[in-house]
Every structure is written in structure tokens, then in C-alpha cells.
Amino acid sequence: RAGQWLDNDDSQPRMDLLTALLHEIGHTLGLDHHPDPASLMAETLAPNTRKFADDLDSLFATEQDWLSAPAP
């Protein structure tokens, strides 16, 4: 049909904007990529994947050096 948008096509893979933004904020805070593919800071993100608070908790648990205060 003319004038009809096809914006609800679920057949196309989508990237989660929230997860991508959280990942990039991690880089802004100085975090590097993590080798665990389930980590928020993994080098790649699978389409249709969203990472939540549990992922953030595991991120901070694996980044103890980042969280610890520098030696005086």
C-alpha cells in the first residue's frame, strides 16, 4: 500500500540501543573489551540481545582493578 510504513518487520535482526550505549559508556569510563561473550563489554553484540542489571553486576565483578582505588 502506498504510504504504509513497514517499521514492525520482526524478520530483520535488530541491535539494542540501550545495550550499545551502556557498552560505549563503559569505554568512556576506561573499560576495555572483555573476552567473555556474555559480558556487556564483549567485543561484539549478537542481534536481538539486551543486557540488564545482572550483566552490569557481572561487569563490575570482573573489573575489580577498575573499581579499586589507585595506590597513593
N, CA, C and O atoms as a MOPAC input file, in Angstrom:
PM7 MOZYME 1SCF
protein

 N      0.82600 1    -1.19700 1     0.00000 1
 C      0.00000 1     0.00000 1     0.00000 1
 C      0.86000 1     1.24500 1     0.00000 1
 O      1.93000 1     1.28900 1     0.60700 1
 N      0.38500 1     2.22100 1    -0.67200 1
 C      1.10100 1     3.49700 1    -0.70000 1
 C      0.95500 1     4.19000 1     0.64900 1
 O     -0.13200 1     4.22600 1     1.22400 1
 N      2.04800 1     4.73600 1     1.14300 1
 C      2.02400 1     5.49200 1     2.39100 1
 C      2.05400 1     4.64500 1     3.64100 1
 O      1.91900 1     5.18000 1     4.74100 1
 N      2.22700 1     3.33800 1     3.51100 1
 C      2.26700 1     2.47600 1     4.69900 1
 C      3.71300 1     2.15400 1     5.04700 1
 O      4.48300 1     1.71200 1     4.19400 1
 N      4.07900 1     2.38000 1     6.30900 1
 C      5.42800 1     2.10000 1     6.77900 1
 C      5.52300 1     0.65200 1     7.22800 1
 O      4.56800 1     0.09900 1     7.77300 1
 N      6.66100 1     0.04800 1     7.00000 1
 C      6.89400 1    -1.33700 1     7.42800 1
 C      7.88000 1    -1.34600 1     8.58700 1
 O      8.91100 1    -2.01500 1     8.52200 1
 N      7.56800 1    -0.60700 1     9.64700 1
 C      8.50200 1    -0.47100 1    10.76100 1
 C      8.34800 1    -1.56900 1    11.81000 1
 O      9.07000 1    -1.55300 1    12.80700 1
 N      7.45100 1    -2.50400 1    11.62500 1
 C      7.28200 1    -3.57000 1    12.60500 1
 C      7.65600 1    -4.92500 1    12.01600 1
 O      7.06500 1    -5.94500 1    12.37300 1
 N      8.62000 1    -4.93600 1    11.12700 1
 C      9.08800 1    -6.16800 1    10.49800 1
 C     10.03300 1    -6.88500 1    11.45500 1
 O     11.19600 1    -6.50400 1    11.58700 1
 N      9.53200 1    -7.92500 1    12.12100 1
 C     10.34100 1    -8.65800 1    13.09700 1
 C     11.28300 1    -9.66700 1    12.45200 1
 O     12.02900 1   -10.34400 1    13.15900 1
 N     11.26500 1    -9.78100 1    11.13200 1
 C     12.14500 1   -10.73500 1    10.47200 1
 C     13.57500 1   -10.21500 1    10.37500 1
 O     14.49400 1   -10.99400 1    10.12100 1
 N     13.78000 1    -8.91400 1    10.57200 1
 C     15.11600 1    -8.33000 1    10.48000 1
 C     15.76200 1    -8.28000 1    11.86400 1
 O     15.11300 1    -7.87200 1    12.82800 1
 N     17.03500 1    -8.69000 1    11.98100 1
 C     17.71100 1    -8.58700 1    13.28100 1
 C     17.87500 1    -7.12600 1    13.68700 1
 O     18.07400 1    -6.25600 1    12.84000 1
 N     17.79100 1    -6.86800 1    14.96900 1
 C     17.89500 1    -5.50100 1    15.48100 1
 C     18.98500 1    -5.42600 1    16.53800 1
 O     19.21300 1    -6.38200 1    17.27900 1
 N     19.65000 1    -4.28800 1    16.59900 1
 C     20.64000 1    -4.05800 1    17.64600 1
 C     19.96700 1    -3.25500 1    18.75400 1
 O     19.23000 1    -2.30600 1    18.48700 1
 N     20.22800 1    -3.64300 1    19.99200 1
 C     19.61100 1    -2.97800 1    21.13200 1
 C     20.38000 1    -1.69700 1    21.44900 1
 O     21.56200 1    -1.74500 1    21.79000 1
 N     19.71400 1    -0.56400 1    21.33700 1
 C     20.36000 1     0.72900 1    21.53400 1
 C     20.82700 1     0.90300 1    22.97800 1
 O     21.92800 1     1.40400 1    23.20600 1
 N     20.01600 1     0.50200 1    23.95700 1
 C     20.39400 1     0.64900 1    25.36100 1
 C     21.68100 1    -0.11500 1    25.66300 1
 O     22.58800 1     0.41300 1    26.30700 1
 N     21.75400 1    -1.35300 1    25.19600 1
 C     22.95300 1    -2.15800 1    25.43600 1
 C     24.17200 1    -1.53900 1    24.75400 1
 O     25.25500 1    -1.49100 1    25.33800 1
 N     23.99700 1    -1.06800 1    23.52300 1
 C     25.11500 1    -0.43700 1    22.80600 1
 C     25.58200 1     0.82200 1    23.52600 1
 O     26.78500 1     1.06200 1    23.63300 1
 N     24.64800 1     1.62500 1    24.01900 1
 C     25.02200 1     2.83700 1    24.75200 1
 C     25.74300 1     2.50300 1    26.05300 1
 O     26.74300 1     3.14000 1    26.38600 1
 N     25.24600 1     1.51100 1    26.79400 1
 C     25.92700 1     1.10500 1    28.03500 1
 C     27.33800 1     0.61600 1    27.74100 1
 O     28.26800 1     0.90600 1    28.49400 1
 N     27.50200 1    -0.12000 1    26.65300 1
 C     28.82800 1    -0.59900 1    26.24700 1
 C     29.75700 1     0.57900 1    25.96000 1
 O     30.90100 1     0.60300 1    26.41400 1
 N     29.26300 1     1.54200 1    25.21200 1
 C     30.09300 1     2.70200 1    24.86200 1
 C     30.38300 1     3.56800 1    26.09300 1
 O     31.47000 1     4.13600 1    26.19700 1
 N     29.44800 1     3.67600 1    27.00700 1
 C     29.70800 1     4.39800 1    28.26400 1
 C     30.81600 1     3.68900 1    29.02800 1
 O     31.65600 1     4.34200 1    29.64900 1
 N     30.82700 1     2.35800 1    28.98900 1
 C     31.91700 1     1.60400 1    29.61100 1
 C     33.26500 1     2.00900 1    29.03900 1
 O     34.22900 1     2.16600 1    29.78800 1
 N     33.35000 1     2.18200 1    27.71700 1
 C     34.59500 1     2.65300 1    27.09900 1
 C     34.94000 1     4.05700 1    27.59000 1
 O     36.10300 1     4.35800 1    27.85900 1
 N     33.93600 1     4.90700 1    27.70500 1
 C     34.16500 1     6.27200 1    28.19100 1
 C     34.74800 1     6.25300 1    29.59600 1
 O     35.55500 1     7.11100 1    29.95600 1
 N     34.33400 1     5.27100 1    30.38400 1
 C     34.84300 1     5.13800 1    31.75900 1
 C     36.19300 1     4.42500 1    31.81600 1
 O     36.75000 1     4.22900 1    32.89600 1
 N     36.71500 1     4.04000 1    30.65300 1
 C     38.04100 1     3.44200 1    30.60100 1
 C     38.06500 1     1.92800 1    30.53200 1
 O     39.13600 1     1.33300 1    30.64400 1
 N     36.92000 1     1.28400 1    30.35100 1
 C     36.89100 1    -0.17600 1    30.27900 1
 C     37.22500 1    -0.64900 1    28.87700 1
 O     36.81600 1    -0.03600 1    27.89100 1
 N     37.96600 1    -1.73700 1    28.79300 1
 C     38.30500 1    -2.35800 1    27.51700 1
 C     37.32100 1    -3.47900 1    27.22500 1
 O     36.45600 1    -3.77900 1    28.04800 1
 N     37.44800 1    -4.09800 1    26.06200 1
 C     36.62400 1    -5.25400 1    25.73400 1
 C     36.97800 1    -6.40700 1    26.66600 1
 O     38.12100 1    -6.55300 1    27.09900 1
 N     35.97200 1    -7.21700 1    26.96100 1
 C     36.13600 1    -8.37400 1    27.85000 1
 C     36.02700 1    -9.63300 1    26.99300 1
 O     35.21700 1    -9.67000 1    26.06600 1
 N     36.83400 1   -10.67900 1    27.28400 1
 C     36.81200 1   -11.88600 1    26.44500 1
 C     35.53000 1   -12.71400 1    26.56800 1
 O     35.24100 1   -13.52200 1    25.68600 1
 N     34.76300 1   -12.52900 1    27.63500 1
 C     33.52700 1   -13.29900 1    27.82300 1
 C     32.45000 1   -12.74900 1    26.89000 1
 O     32.08200 1   -11.58100 1    27.02100 1
 N     31.92300 1   -13.55800 1    25.93900 1
 C     30.91600 1   -13.04900 1    25.01200 1
 C     29.60800 1   -12.64000 1    25.69500 1
 O     28.80900 1   -11.92000 1    25.09600 1
 N     29.37600 1   -13.07700 1    26.91900 1
 C     28.15600 1   -12.70500 1    27.64500 1
 C     28.30600 1   -11.36300 1    28.36600 1
 O     27.32300 1   -10.81900 1    28.87000 1
 N     29.52100 1   -10.83000 1    28.41800 1
 C     29.78700 1    -9.58100 1    29.12900 1
 C     29.25400 1    -8.38500 1    28.35600 1
 O     29.24100 1    -8.38400 1    27.12500 1
 N     28.82000 1    -7.38000 1    29.07900 1
 C     28.41100 1    -6.12000 1    28.45400 1
 C     29.55500 1    -5.52300 1    27.64000 1
 O     29.31600 1    -4.85400 1    26.63500 1
 N     30.79000 1    -5.75800 1    28.06200 1
 C     31.94800 1    -5.19800 1    27.37700 1
 C     32.58200 1    -6.17600 1    26.38000 1
 O     33.73900 1    -6.00500 1    25.99400 1
 N     31.82500 1    -7.20300 1    25.96200 1
 C     32.31500 1    -8.10900 1    24.91500 1
 C     32.55100 1    -7.30800 1    23.63700 1
 O     31.93100 1    -6.26700 1    23.42200 1
 N     33.44700 1    -7.80200 1    22.80000 1
 C     33.80700 1    -7.06500 1    21.57900 1
 C     32.63900 1    -6.97000 1    20.59500 1
 O     32.52900 1    -5.98700 1    19.86200 1
 N     31.77600 1    -7.97200 1    20.57300 1
 C     30.62900 1    -7.96500 1    19.66200 1
 C     29.33500 1    -8.17600 1    20.44400 1
 O     29.34700 1    -8.70900 1    21.55400 1
 N     28.23100 1    -7.75400 1    19.85700 1
 C     26.90900 1    -7.93700 1    20.43700 1
 C     26.04000 1    -8.64600 1    19.40800 1
 O     25.89800 1    -8.19300 1    18.27200 1
 N     25.46300 1    -9.76500 1    19.82800 1
 C     24.58100 1   -10.50000 1    18.91600 1
 C     23.29300 1    -9.70600 1    18.69900 1
 O     22.80500 1    -9.05700 1    19.62400 1
 N     22.74400 1    -9.75200 1    17.49800 1
 C     21.46500 1    -9.07200 1    17.25300 1
 C     20.38600 1    -9.58600 1    18.20300 1
 O     20.42500 1   -10.73200 1    18.65100 1
 N     19.42600 1    -8.71600 1    18.49900 1
 C     18.28200 1    -9.05500 1    19.35300 1
 C     18.70300 1    -9.43900 1    20.77100 1
 O     18.04600 1   -10.26300 1    21.40700 1
 N     19.79300 1    -8.85200 1    21.27300 1
 C     20.29300 1    -9.13800 1    22.61700 1
 C     20.24400 1    -7.87700 1    23.45900 1
 O     20.69800 1    -6.81500 1    23.03100 1
 N     19.68800 1    -7.99700 1    24.66900 1
 C     19.69100 1    -6.88100 1    25.61800 1
 C     20.34000 1    -7.35800 1    26.90600 1
 O     20.03600 1    -8.44400 1    27.40000 1
 N     21.22400 1    -6.55000 1    27.43900 1
 C     21.90300 1    -6.85800 1    28.69800 1
 C     21.30700 1    -5.98300 1    29.79700 1
 O     21.09300 1    -4.78800 1    29.59500 1
 N     21.03700 1    -6.58100 1    30.96200 1
 C     20.36200 1    -5.87600 1    32.06000 1
 C     21.26100 1    -5.75100 1    33.27600 1
 O     22.47400 1    -5.93500 1    33.17900 1
 N     20.66500 1    -5.43800 1    34.42800 1
 C     21.40500 1    -5.18600 1    35.66500 1
 C     22.30100 1    -6.35900 1    36.04200 1
 O     23.41100 1    -6.14300 1    36.52800 1
 N     21.85400 1    -7.59300 1    35.83300 1
 C     22.71000 1    -8.73500 1    36.15100 1
 C     24.00500 1    -8.66900 1    35.35900 1
 O     25.06800 1    -9.02100 1    35.87000 1
 N     23.92200 1    -8.22000 1    34.11800 1
 C     25.11200 1    -8.09000 1    33.28600 1
 C     26.02500 1    -6.99300 1    33.83300 1
 O     27.24700 1    -7.13400 1    33.81400 1
 N     25.43400 1    -5.90400 1    34.31700 1
 C     26.23200 1    -4.82600 1    34.89300 1
 C     26.91600 1    -5.29700 1    36.16800 1
 O     28.07400 1    -4.95900 1    36.41400 1
 N     26.19800 1    -6.08400 1    36.99100 1
 C     26.80900 1    -6.62400 1    38.20400 1
 C     28.00000 1    -7.51000 1    37.86700 1
 O     29.04600 1    -7.42500 1    38.50900 1
 N     27.83700 1    -8.36200 1    36.85500 1
 C     28.94900 1    -9.23400 1    36.47800 1
 C     30.08700 1    -8.42800 1    35.86400 1
 O     31.25500 1    -8.77700 1    36.03800 1
 N     29.76300 1    -7.36900 1    35.15800 1
 C     30.79200 1    -6.49400 1    34.58600 1
 C     31.65500 1    -5.91700 1    35.68600 1
 O     32.88300 1    -5.98900 1    35.62500 1
 N     31.01300 1    -5.34200 1    36.69600 1
 C     31.77200 1    -4.72500 1    37.77000 1
 C     32.51600 1    -5.76500 1    38.60400 1
 O     33.58600 1    -5.47300 1    39.13700 1
 N     31.96700 1    -6.96700 1    38.72300 1
 C     32.64600 1    -8.02500 1    39.46400 1
 C     33.92500 1    -8.44300 1    38.75100 1
 O     34.90200 1    -8.81200 1    39.40300 1
 N     33.93400 1    -8.39100 1    37.41300 1
 C     35.11900 1    -8.81200 1    36.65900 1
 C     36.09500 1    -7.65500 1    36.43800 1
 O     37.20000 1    -7.86900 1    35.93900 1
 N     35.70800 1    -6.46400 1    36.79500 1
 C     36.55800 1    -5.29300 1    36.59000 1
 C     37.04700 1    -4.73400 1    37.93100 1
 O     37.02700 1    -3.52100 1    38.14400 1
 N     37.47800 1    -5.60600 1    38.81900 1
 C     37.90400 1    -5.16600 1    40.14700 1
 C     39.05500 1    -4.16100 1    40.07800 1
 O     39.09600 1    -3.23000 1    40.88300 1
 N     39.97400 1    -4.32300 1    39.15300 1
 C     41.07800 1    -3.37400 1    39.02900 1
 C     40.56100 1    -1.98000 1    38.70600 1
 O     41.10300 1    -0.98300 1    39.18400 1
 N     39.51000 1    -1.91100 1    37.89300 1
 C     38.93100 1    -0.62700 1    37.51500 1
 C     38.25900 1     0.01400 1    38.71800 1
 O     38.29100 1     1.23500 1    38.87100 1
 N     37.64300 1    -0.81000 1    39.58000 1
 C     36.91400 1    -0.27600 1    40.72800 1
 C     37.82500 1     0.09200 1    41.89700 1
 O     37.47600 1     0.94900 1    42.70900 1
 N     38.97400 1    -0.54200 1    41.98700 1
 C     39.83600 1    -0.28300 1    43.14100 1
 C     40.52300 1     1.07500 1    43.01500 1
 O     40.84300 1     1.54200 1    41.92200 1
 N     40.72900 1     1.67000 1    44.15200 1
 C     41.37100 1     2.99200 1    44.18000 1
 C     42.85900 1     2.85100 1    43.86800 1
 O     43.47700 1     1.86000 1    44.25900 1
 N     43.43700 1     3.81500 1    43.17800 1
 C     44.87700 1     3.75500 1    42.89200 1
 C     45.68600 1     3.92000 1    44.18000 1
 O     45.24800 1     4.56400 1    45.13300 1
 N     46.85400 1     3.33200 1    44.18000 1
 C     47.73500 1     3.44300 1    45.35600 1
 C     48.22200 1     4.88000 1    45.48900 1
 O     48.52600 1     5.53400 1    44.49200 1
 N     48.29300 1     5.36600 1    46.72400 1
 C     48.74600 1     6.77000 1    46.91200 1
 C     50.20200 1     6.97400 1    46.56100 1
 O     50.71200 1     8.08900 1    46.66900 1

